[in-house]
Amino acid sequence: MPVSKRLSLLFIALLVFVMAGCSALGFGSKSGVSTPERTVAVSAESATEAQRLIAEARTSNQLRLTEAQFTSLLAEQLAAGGADSPVENLTVWFEPGEVVMRGQMKEGVLPVSGELILSGELAANDGELEIAVKEAKMAGVKVPGPLIGTLNATLNAALAQADVARARIKTISLTTGVIDIVRE
C-alpha cells in the first residue's frame, strides 16, 4: 500500500478515535449537515458517460456533469482503491454553491463504521478541481475542524485520478443537480 494511502488511513483512524472519545465524554456536538431528498442513480454507464464528456471537454473547454455522472465517476475512483478505501456507497449532490456527499465508512478498514456526511465547496485551485469540505459528521457526530483536512485529502486524491481534476479550470458553477466547468 502506498505511503500516502497508509497516512490517510492512519489520520482517518485517529479521527474516529478522537470522535469516539469526544462523544463518550459528551463533547461531540451534532452537526447541521444534511442531504437532499432526491435520489442519485450510480452506475458504470454514468461513470463511462462522465469520462466521455470529460474527454470531449478537452476540445470544447466546457463540461457539464449531472450528480449521477459525477457520483459514479468518483465512486469508481474510490472503489479503485480496493479493500483499503475507507469510503463506499458514495452519493454526491449539487446545490447552488455547495456540494453535499454521503457515504458509508467501510467495515473492517477502520475501527468504526457508519454513515459519513460532508458538505463543502468545489473550487478551482491552480486550475484543478478540488473539494473543500467545510462541515462533516461521522456516525452522527460532528467531525472536529482540524481533522477535516484528512477527508479533503482522501477525496481530492480520488478526484486527482479522474481527468476532470487536471482540466485547467477557469470557472465552476454548481446548480441544483448539475456542475458546469469552463476550462482555460
N, C-alpha and C positions, 0 to 999 in steps of 0.2 A: 504494500500500500504506500502511495507517495507520502512524503513527509508533510506536505501542506494538508492533505486529507486527514492524516493522523492528528495534526494540530487542531483542525476544525472539529473533529470528533472529541478531542480532549476538552476543548473550550465548551462545546455543547454539553458534555458530561458535567463539567464544572457548573454550567448554567443550571442544569437540572438539580444538582446537589444544593446550590445556593437557594434556588426557588423552593425546594422541599424544606430546607431549614427555615427560611423566612415564613413560609406558610405554617409550619408547625409551631413557630413562635408567635404567630399572629401578625407578622409584619407584611405579609403578602396582601396587596390590595387588588380588588377586582378591576379589570380593565374594561374600557368602553369600546374595545374593538368588536365589531360585529360584521357579519357577512350579509350581502344582498340575498333576497329571496329567490332570484332567478337561477335556473339550472344551467350548468355549462357542461356540454357533452364532450368528453375526452375520447379521442380515437386516434389510431395510427393514420387514418386518412386525413384528419385535420392537421396532424404533425407534418405529413408529406405535403399538404397544400401550403402550409406555412413556409416550408423550405422552398417550394416552387416560387411563392410570392417574394421571398427574400432574394432569390436568385434573379428574378425579373426586376427587382428594385435596383439592382446594380446598374441597369441602363436607364431606368425611368427616374431614379432618385426619389421615388415616393413609395411608401409601403403602408398598407392598411391591413391590420390583423384583427380578427374577432377574438373574443375571450376564448372560444373553443380552440382556435388555431394556436394562440399564444400558450394557453394552458397545456395543450397536447405536446407542443414543442418543448416547453420547459420540463414537463413531466417525463418526457422521453430522455432528456439530458440528465435529469436526476436519477432515472432508472439505469442509465448507462454506468452510474457509479456502483452498481451491483449491490451486493449484500451490505456493503459498508455505508451506503447512503442512508442518512438518518430520517429522511422525509419521504413519505409515499402518499398516494392518493391526493395529489395537489390539485387545487382548483384556484384559478385567478379570475377576479372580477375587475373591470374597469369602471370607475366612476369619474365624473368631471374632476380632473386634477388629482385623483387618488387611485391607488391600486390596493386591492384587498386580496389576501391569499389565505386559504385554509388547507391544511394537510394533516396527516397523522404522523406522529413520531413512531418510527418502525420499532416493533417489539424486538428485543434481543440485541439491538445495536447500542442502546444506551440503557442505563438502569431504570428509566421511567419511560412509559409510553403514554400517548394520549393525544388529544387534539391540539394543534398549533394554529393560531390565527394571528395574522400580521396585517398591518396597514402602513402605507407609506407612499412614496412617490417613485415614478420612473423619470429619470433625467439623463441628459447627455453630459458626460464628464469626459473632457478632452475628445469629444466626438464619438464616444462609445456609450451604449446603453447601460445604465446601472440602476439597480434597485436601491432605494434608501428607505429602510424600514424605520418608521417613526414610533410605532407602538406595537407591542406583541403580547400575547398571552399564551401560556402553555399549560394544558390541563386545568384551565380556568383561572390561573394565577398570572398576574402581570409580570412580564419579564423585566428585570432591572435594566435601566438605560445603558450602563457600561457593557453589558453582555449582548446588546442588540447588534453590535459590530460583528460578532461571530455569525449571526444569522445573515447579515448583509453579505459577508464574505462567502458563505456557503451558497447563497442564491446567485450572487454575481459570478461565482466560479461556474455554475451551471449555465448561466447566460453567456459566459465567455465561450462556451463550447458551440454555441449557435452563431451563425454568421451575422445575425442581426446585431450582436454586441460589437461587431467590428465595422460598422457601416458608415463611419464618419458622419454622425448625425448632426443636423443643424437645428431641427425643432422636433418636439414631441407634443402631441395633443391627445389627451385622454377624455373621451366622452363615454356616455353610458354604453358599455358593451364593446367598445372599439378603441384601438390605439392607431393613430396616424403618425408616421415618422417621415420627415423630409431629410434627405441626405444632402451633403455638400456637393 
